[in-house]
Amino acid sequence: SLYLSGQRHPADPQFWRIAEEQVVAPAPIAPILDRPRIPVTFELQPMRYAGEVPAGDWGDPLASEDFIEVDPALFHSKRYAAKVVGPSCYPALHPGDLVIWHHDESPPYGMLVLAQRKEDHACTVKVLDWDAETNQPILRPVNPDHEPPDTSGGWVAIARLVAVLRKIDGLELRWYLPEGIRPRHLTSLL
């Protein structure tokens, strides 16, 4: 860029000729590309379907006997799918969204997580945050109009959200981040 802007000048007088030859006449394409190409597709993969969130009695979602088929790019043996119901996760998640969770009992802070109550295995979707006053993790509601869960139930994060599939007027929108999805990832485009 310094050469192009004129701030520096190449020491080799042949520089511009060599650079132009590389841009105008790039290296020849290998003859293998002249052969017909066959598109490669991958079959949909079965993934455990754990039911509906943000609330419900789930037990062990990885032991579910129900399956749905998903794009192989989303598949992992520690993942399961669920369908969002109700407005408690709006605007990040919408009713009808298909969400993919990755089993993770210590997800990073700031992520959308699936929290499970120890006593009865009920589940809910929350944001895992750090409370500086109590010096411990807290589960914050996704929708500010809703209350945080009662801490006496022994709620723990069991999974991080890694994918959201949303259909709007026949168009499928997809968010996929293996490290985990934050609420701002889903709301910044709205």
Buried (B, 14 or more C-beta within 10 A) or exposed (E): EEEEEEEEEEEEEEEEEEEEEEEEEEEEEEEEEEEEEEEEEEEEBEBBBBBBBBBBEBBEBBEBEEEBEBBEEBBBEEBBBBBBBBBBBBEBBBEEBBBBBBBBEEBEBBBBBBBBBEEEBBBBBBBBBEEEEEEEBBBBBBBEEBEBBEEEBEBBBBBBBBBBBBEEEEEEEEBEBEEBBBBEBBEEEE
